[in-house]
Amino acid sequence: MNSSLTNKRRFSRVDFNTSTTISRGNHHWQSHLVDISLKGALVDLPEGWDGSIGDEYQVAVILKEDEVAIKMAASVAHIQDSRIGFRCEHIDSNSITHLRRLMELNLGDAELVNRELSMLDQA
């Protein structure tokens, strides 16, 4: 990752390898999550996907055998190196609860996650 992008990051990212579904209208693509933060997700570019920067999608990150998912409305922030960076535009209360727990478990720092959650209002 280039240093200017790293310097712009205000939210911790967690590497997490799991299935992800990207949806827009009646179109659905299966992908894999590379990493996730409170502000978005990085996924592998799925075969047949033809989106552009700024396009809006529904992104579902599968946590447990299709039973639990983090679902967010997201826009394409960047496309680079066969990966799509999504910016979270909206996330429901159940999904943010699951995302928060995932972040806490993987970062090992609940206070850091709390600080980042408080920054969401300012972002």
N, C-alpha and C positions, 0 to 999 in steps of 0.2 A: 504494500500500500504506500502511496506517495506521502511525503511528510506534510504537505499542505492539507490533505484530507485528514490525516491523523490529528493535526493541530486543531482542526475545526470540530472534532468530535467532543461532545459534552456528556455523552451517555456511554456507559460501559457496555461492551458487547460480550456475549457468551457464545462460544462455539457449541453447537448442538446439532447433531446429525439425525434428522428425522424426515419423514415424508411431509410434503407440503402440497396443497392444492391451490392453484391460482385460477380465479374465475372472473369472467366478464360476460354478462348476459348469459347466453346459452353455451358459451365456450368455456371449457375447463382444460387445464394442463396440470399434469403431475410433475412434481419437481422434488428437490431435496433442499432442506434448509442448511445453510452454511453457518450463519450466526444470527443472533437476534439481540435487540436492545429494547428499551422502553419506547424508542422513537421509530423503530423499523426493523426490517429483516433483509438479509442477503440470501438469495436462493440461486441455485444453478439454473441456467437458461434452459427451459424445457424445449424439447423438439416440437417444431411447428408453431412456436409462439412468435407473434409478429407485432408486439407492442412497441410503443415509443415513450420517450421521456415525457412525463406529465400525464400519461394515461392513468385512469383509475381502475382498480381491481379489488376483488375480495381475496384476501390471502388467509388460508386456514392452515395452521401449523399443528400437525397431529401429534399429540402427546402420549396417548395410550391406546393403541390398537383401535382406532376410530371411535373410541368412547369419549375422549376429551380432546378438545382442540382450542387453540388460541386463534380467534377470528378477528381480523381487522380490515377495515376499509383503508386502502393504501394507494398511493400514487407512485409511479416509477420515478425515482430520483436520479438513477444512473444505470447504464448498461455498460459493463466492462469485463473483459477477460472471461466471456461465457457465463457471466453472472448478472443478476438483476438486483439492484438495490431499491427496496421499497421504503417509502416514508409513510409511517402510520398517520392517517388522517382522523380516524375514529376507531375506538375499541370499546366493546361493551364491558360492563362491570365484572361479569364472570371471567371473561378473557383476561382482563387486567389483573385479576386476582391470581389466575394461573401463571401469567407472565411474571408477576412480582415474585411468586414462590419459586419459579424456575430460576430467576435471577439471584434470589437470596441463596438458594442451594448451591448454585454454581459459582457465585462470587465469594460466598462465605462471609458476607458482610451486609447484614440487614440495614445497618445505618447508612451505608453508601446507597443502597437501593432507595431508602426513605428520602435521602437528599436529592437523588435524581428524580423521584416522583414529585417532590416539591418544585423542582425546576421545570416540570412539564407545563405549568401554568405560565412560566416566563418564556418558554421556547416558542 
